[in-house]
Amino acid sequence: MHTPGIAAATADLTKVYGRGDTQVVALDRVSIGFREGEFTAIMGPSGCGKSTLMHCAAGLDSPSSGSVRIGTTELGTLGDRQLTRLRRDRIGFIFQAFNLLPTLTALENITLPLTLAGRRPERQWLDRVVSMVGLAQRLDHRPAQLSGGQQQRVAVARALVSRPAIVFGDEPTGNLDSRAGAEVLGFLRDSVRELGQTVVMVTHDPVAAGYADRVVFLSDGRLVDEMAHPTPDRVLDLMLRFSGGSPQTPACDARSRTS
Ligand SMILES: Nc1ncnc2c1ncn2[C@@H]1O[C@H](COP(=O)(O)OP(=O)(O)OP(=O)(O)O)[C@@H](O)[C@H]1O
């Protein structure tokens, strides 16, 4: 059943890797909804299941039990080809490594999901997305002629161009310096505010999480807390609480990044 206003949801999502002595419960009955037009950050200590949650929610990995839906579509009911088509048409991806095709121009990279689907870009929408990410003067450039920040802007535009139901970002600013990272995060936030896009992002960085409307925290494969209207300081305090404030934890690395 479709709940109005929910772009994607998991119900009792469990993911177990391996078996016997080497078994790892990466996700333990996680139920979460991502509201339409909302920017959510997923946080938690290394190994807590953030990427697994994102990959299962995006149909890149399959649950051991429980369910995932995008809009009204239950992913578990789809065959491989239908799942591939759903990912192509309804989900946008932004990865830490920009994943652009080096032989294509910026414009060709941006429109690649549409090209693969045999669709023409809607001119007005394409212009809007391109101008929002500030790439209008760079469309003929190939990735090697662009800075890391500009390449990630191409990846953001590529994720938005097909008007997906949801955009997933896996550490989208992990390879960028703080200025380029802030620009990319600003564009993601603009896509939520101005275009009504739904965005879900995995991050370790409380500053990045501060751009989101909501932060959810995972620990040992379980959802343990969430925060609305996060600020970097409040996020950092919560991270430190979950990590016990140990100086060896990623949370403390994060504190040094914000100070
Ligand atoms: N393909 C796999 N096979 C076996 N175990 C896996 C696999 N993928 C992930 N895991 C395990 O599942 C758990 C959750 O991993 P996951 O990558 O989702 O964590 P994460 O929170 O994204 O970590 P990080 O912040 O370090 O990227 C970890 O214990 C990890 O070792």
The ligand as an SDF file (V2000), in Angstrom:
LIG
                    3D

 31 33  0  0  0  0  0  0  0  0999 V2000
   29.5430   -8.2590    0.8950 N   0  0  0  0  0  0  0  0  0  0  0  0
   29.7290   -8.4050    2.2040 C   0  0  0  0  0  0  0  0  0  0  0  0
   30.0900   -9.6080    2.7140 N   0  0  0  0  0  0  0  0  0  0  0  0
   30.2670   -9.7930    4.0440 C   0  0  0  0  0  0  0  0  0  0  0  0
   30.0880   -8.8190    4.9610 N   0  0  0  0  0  0  0  0  0  0  0  0
   29.7370   -7.6100    4.5210 C   0  0  0  0  0  0  0  0  0  0  0  0
   29.5410   -7.3380    3.1250 C   0  0  0  0  0  0  0  0  0  0  0  0
   29.1960   -6.0250    2.9890 N   0  0  0  0  0  0  0  0  0  0  0  0
   29.1870   -5.5070    4.2390 C   0  0  0  0  0  0  0  0  0  0  0  0
   29.5010   -6.4430    5.1400 N   0  0  0  0  0  0  0  0  0  0  0  0
   29.5470   -6.2770    6.6160 C   0  0  0  0  0  0  0  0  0  0  0  0
   28.3000   -5.7230    7.0190 O   0  0  0  0  0  0  0  0  0  0  0  0
   28.4910   -4.7510    8.0290 C   0  0  0  0  0  0  0  0  0  0  0  0
   27.9060   -3.4170    7.5810 C   0  0  0  0  0  0  0  0  0  0  0  0
   28.6880   -2.9390    6.4750 O   0  0  0  0  0  0  0  0  0  0  0  0
   28.3930   -1.5410    5.7850 P   0  0  0  0  0  0  0  0  0  0  0  0
   29.3690   -1.3860    4.6570 O   0  0  0  0  0  0  0  0  0  0  0  0
   26.9490   -1.4340    5.4480 O   0  0  0  0  0  0  0  0  0  0  0  0
   28.7300   -0.5120    6.9550 O   0  0  0  0  0  0  0  0  0  0  0  0
   28.9310    1.0710    6.8830 P   0  0  0  0  0  0  0  0  0  0  0  0
   28.2340    1.6250    8.0610 O   0  0  0  0  0  0  0  0  0  0  0  0
   28.5370    1.5770    5.5320 O   0  0  0  0  0  0  0  0  0  0  0  0
   30.5130    1.1700    7.0680 O   0  0  0  0  0  0  0  0  0  0  0  0
   31.5350    2.3280    6.6190 P   0  0  0  0  0  0  0  0  0  0  0  0
   31.0990    3.5600    7.3230 O   0  0  0  0  0  0  0  0  0  0  0  0
   32.8600    1.8210    7.1260 O   0  0  0  0  0  0  0  0  0  0  0  0
   31.4790    2.4360    5.1260 O   0  0  0  0  0  0  0  0  0  0  0  0
   29.9990   -4.6940    8.3010 C   0  0  0  0  0  0  0  0  0  0  0  0
   30.2770   -5.5190    9.3960 O   0  0  0  0  0  0  0  0  0  0  0  0
   30.5980   -5.2580    7.0420 C   0  0  0  0  0  0  0  0  0  0  0  0
   31.8450   -5.8600    7.2960 O   0  0  0  0  0  0  0  0  0  0  0  0
  1  2  1  0
  2  3  1  0
  2  7  2  0
  3  4  2  0
  4  5  1  0
  5  6  2  0
  6  7  1  0
  6 10  1  0
  7  8  1  0
  8  9  2  0
  9 10  1  0
 10 11  1  0
 11 12  1  0
 11 30  1  0
 12 13  1  0
 13 14  1  0
 13 28  1  0
 14 15  1  0
 15 16  1  0
 16 17  2  0
 16 18  1  0
 16 19  1  0
 19 20  1  0
 20 21  2  0
 20 22  1  0
 20 23  1  0
 23 24  1  0
 24 25  2  0
 24 26  1  0
 24 27  1  0
 28 29  1  0
 28 30  1  0
 30 31  1  0
M  END
$$$$
